[in-house]
Amino acid sequence: MELEHMVHMANQIALFFQPYPREEAVAGVANHLQKFWEPRMRKQIVAYVSGGGAGLSDLALEAVKRIH
């Protein structure tokens, strides 16, 4: 999958959880990525974050670090 599309999707998920308390929001995004993203997508986004994760919201970035 195109990286730009994955970043957009992760940011959209983070946007949904943004109103929640911080810890709950991070856990919610991480849980969504674990449950609904296929392993190849998770591996790709984790590698992207390892390289800096430009363009990801803070919430999405933190959640991806948790699934690492």
C-alpha positions as CSV (number, residue, x, y, z in Angstrom):
1,M,0.0,0.0,0.0
2,E,1.2,3.5,-0.7
3,L,2.8,5.0,2.4
4,E,1.0,8.4,1.9
5,H,-2.3,6.6,2.0
6,M,-1.4,4.7,5.1
7,V,-0.3,7.9,6.9
8,H,-3.6,9.5,6.0
9,M,-5.5,6.4,7.3
10,A,-3.6,6.4,10.6
11,N,-4.2,10.1,11.0
12,Q,-7.9,9.6,10.3
13,I,-8.1,6.9,13.0
14,A,-6.2,9.2,15.4
15,L,-8.6,12.0,14.6
16,F,-11.5,9.8,15.7
17,F,-9.9,9.1,19.0
18,Q,-8.6,12.6,19.6
19,P,-11.5,13.7,21.9
20,Y,-10.7,10.8,24.3
21,P,-8.3,11.2,27.2
22,R,-4.8,10.9,25.9
23,E,-4.0,7.4,27.2
24,E,-7.3,6.0,26.1
25,A,-6.9,7.6,22.7
26,V,-3.4,6.2,22.1
27,A,-4.6,2.7,23.2
28,G,-7.6,3.0,20.9
29,V,-5.5,3.9,17.9
30,A,-3.0,1.1,18.7
31,N,-5.9,-1.4,19.2
32,H,-7.5,-0.4,15.9
33,L,-4.2,-0.9,14.0
34,Q,-3.6,-4.3,15.7
35,K,-7.2,-5.5,15.0
36,F,-7.9,-4.2,11.5
37,W,-4.6,-3.6,9.7
38,E,-3.1,-6.6,8.1
39,P,0.4,-7.5,9.3
40,R,2.1,-6.1,6.1
41,M,0.5,-2.7,6.7
42,R,1.6,-2.7,10.4
43,K,5.1,-3.7,9.5
44,Q,5.3,-0.9,6.9
45,I,4.0,1.8,9.2
46,V,6.3,0.7,12.0
47,A,9.3,0.9,9.6
48,Y,8.1,4.3,8.5
49,V,8.0,5.5,12.2
50,S,11.4,4.1,12.7
51,G,12.6,6.5,10.0
52,G,10.9,9.5,11.6
53,G,7.2,9.2,10.8
54,A,6.9,12.5,9.1
55,G,3.3,13.5,8.5
56,L,1.8,11.4,11.3
57,S,0.0,13.2,14.0
58,D,1.4,12.9,17.5
59,L,-1.3,10.5,18.5
60,A,-0.8,8.2,15.6
61,L,2.9,8.3,16.0
62,E,2.7,7.3,19.7
63,A,0.2,4.5,18.9
64,V,2.4,3.1,16.2
65,K,5.3,3.0,18.6
66,R,3.2,0.9,20.9
67,I,2.5,-1.7,18.3
68,H,6.2,-1.9,17.5
